[in-house]
Amino acid sequence: MAEKKSIWYKIAFWFKDRWRRVDLFDEKLIKAHKRNPAYYMGSILYISLIIQILIGGILAIYYVPTFEGAYKSVEYITTELKLFGFPIGFWLRNLHRYLADAIIILAMLRVFRFYFTGEFKKPNELSWIIAIIFLLISTMFGFSGYVLPMDQRAYWASTIGTAFPLAIDDMPLIGNLRIGSLLSFIARGGTALNQNTLTRFYALHYILPIAIVLFVEAYYYFTRKKRINIPVLSIIIFVIIILALGQFFPATSEAPATPESPPEHILPDWYFLFTYYFLKILPLLLGILFNVGFIIFVALMPWIETNPYKEARKRPLWIALGVLGVALFGILSYRSLLISDTALLKKDVPYLILAYVLVILVGRFFQKRVYENERKKYKLAKQK
């Protein structure tokens, strides 16, 4: 009689098998899609991360991480730092700014590609989860850099961001433990933004990318996988786009931070606007739980969409839900940017529910037809 395997053995076996198949930056998938630019994103993502660390190291030489000196040092870098008359500071800041955005966009597009091509399914579940984790970490790169310019937006956006953990204190059972207050205090180094906050965010902003690169390099070293395998032309085009953005839409600072006078409409960066929308229309605790629940739901997609199909035509329900999700990410982010009136945003809720109900009903109808057609094909094939 065969020995029954324990649950821990099965988990270890699953992890070992999936780790062997992991694609951190499409180093395996690119082999089968050499001429598809959608599979260049992983390599470009990794190149961008390394360049960011190098640029960040140069900027760190001139940046002054103090409440009094941060704003002035950023302005000095932007307007006065030159190399043989060339405005090197201006270009370094713009490269740093737009490469940060590019990393988040590429990480996001890579998650979309995984989803719409069905690549997240068995046996690529771990690659999917790692892609989502990297997307979340890339937003942390941005968040940790929020406070560094010490302008009005930086100060107040960071104040709000570091206050979110306080919602944990309103949760039943664990609220009395004051875990939220402790997390907020750790993030700020006090009850309000201060020099400790700036020091901690500055350290996190630099250490986090280096830690990721060290992890990735260790992974490549031990697995002997290739790091970059894309046409040089694609890298050149990417760099030209980043430089063009810096030229035509240069990074600028708002007025210096004034802790005693918050602006009327405090906004996070673009990649948090979707999350911010739900924090506006829902009570704080419910909004945070909704966003966390959404991330968990997406991460569990390999176990939610259990059909074996990867072709879009055989996944009408899930493709429709994905398209609706991407569309709403853009629409709700835009509304969150333009509209500060919470009551006006709350009027969107019935339309959001209606949109999802219609998509699910129509998508489910067509999904059932796919299943029926596949069953018929299977029966015919079996008869032959």
Residue pairs with C-beta under 8 A, 6 or more apart in sequence:
5 13
15 126
17 123
18 123
18 124
18 125
18 126
18 127
19 126
21 28
21 123
21 124
21 126
21 127
22 126
22 127
22 130
23 29
23 42
23 124
23 127
24 42
24 127
24 130
24 216
24 219
25 42
25 43
25 45
25 46
25 216
25 227
26 39
26 40
26 41
26 42
26 43
26 110
27 42
27 43
27 220
27 225
27 226
27 227
27 229
28 225
29 39
29 42
29 119
30 39
30 40
30 42
30 43
30 229
30 230
31 229
33 39
34 229
37 234
38 109
38 113
39 113
40 230
40 231
40 234
41 106
41 109
41 110
41 113
42 110
43 227
43 228
43 229
43 230
44 106
44 230
44 234
44 235
44 238
45 103
45 106
45 107
45 110
46 216
46 227
46 228
47 228
47 235
48 99
48 102
48 103
48 106
48 238
49 103
49 209
49 212
49 213
50 213
51 95
51 99
52 96
52 99
52 100
52 103
52 141
52 209
53 209
53 210
53 213
55 92
55 95
55 96
55 99
56 96
56 205
56 206
56 209
58 92
59 77
59 92
59 93
59 96
60 206
62 73
62 76
62 77
62 81
62 89
63 70
63 73
63 74
63 77
63 148
63 202
64 70
64 72
64 73
65 148
65 198
65 199
65 202
66 195
66 198
67 150
67 194
67 195
67 198
70 148
70 149
70 150
70 198
71 149
71 150
71 151
71 253
71 256
71 257
74 93
74 148
74 149
74 150
74 253
75 253
76 89
77 89
77 92
77 93
78 89
78 90
78 93
78 251
78 252
78 253
79 89
79 90
80 89
81 87
81 88
81 89
81 90
81 92
82 88
82 89
90 250
91 243
91 246
93 251
94 245
94 246
94 247
94 250
94 251
95 242
95 243
95 246
97 246
97 251
98 242
98 245
98 246
98 251
99 242
100 141
100 142
100 145
101 142
101 270
101 271
102 238
102 242
103 138
103 141
104 135
104 138
104 139
104 141
104 142
104 271
107 131
107 134
107 135
107 138
108 135
108 271
110 131
110 135
111 131
111 132
111 135
112 322
112 326
113 119
114 120
114 124
114 127
114 128
114 131
115 301
115 322
116 312
116 319
116 322
117 310
118 309
118 310
118 311
118 315
119 127
119 128
119 310
120 127
120 128
120 301
120 302
121 302
121 305
121 308
121 310
122 302
124 302
125 302
125 303
128 299
128 301
128 302
129 299
132 295
132 298
132 299
134 212
136 295
137 208
137 212
139 271
139 272
140 204
140 208
141 205
141 208
141 209
142 269
142 271
143 161
143 272
144 201
144 204
144 205
144 208
145 201
145 205
146 154
146 157
146 158
146 161
146 201
146 269
147 154
147 155
147 158
147 193
147 197
147 198
147 201
148 154
148 198
148 201
148 202
148 205
149 253
150 198
150 256
150 257
151 253
151 254
151 255
151 256
151 257
152 254
152 255
152 256
152 257
152 258
152 263
153 254
153 263
153 266
153 267
154 254
154 257
155 193
155 257
155 258
155 259
156 257
156 262
156 263
156 266
157 266
157 267
157 268
157 269
158 193
158 197
158 201
159 192
159 193
160 266
160 268
161 268
162 184
162 187
162 188
162 193
162 197
163 184
164 184
164 284
164 288
165 179
165 180
165 181
165 183
165 184
165 187
166 180
166 181
166 184
167 180
167 284
167 285
167 288
168 174
168 175
168 179
168 180
168 183
168 285
169 175
169 178
169 179
169 180
169 181
170 180
170 284
170 285
171 285
185 191
187 197
187 200
188 194
188 196
188 197
189 195
189 196
189 197
189 199
189 200
190 196
190 197
192 259
193 259
219 225
220 226
220 227
264 340
265 340
267 273
267 276
267 336
267 337
268 275
268 276
270 333
270 337
273 332
273 333
273 334
273 336
273 337
274 328
274 329
274 332
274 333
274 336
275 291
276 336
277 332
277 333
277 335
277 336
277 345
278 287
278 290
278 291
279 287
279 288
279 291
280 287
280 336
280 342
280 345
281 287
281 342
281 345
281 346
281 348
281 349
282 290
297 304
305 315
305 318
307 314
307 315
307 371
309 315
309 370
309 374
312 319
313 370
314 370
314 374
315 367
315 370
316 363
316 366
316 367
316 370
317 360
317 363
317 364
317 366
317 367
318 363
318 367
319 363
320 359
320 362
320 363
321 356
321 359
321 360
321 363
324 355
324 356
324 359
328 352
328 355
332 348
335 345
335 348
336 345
339 345
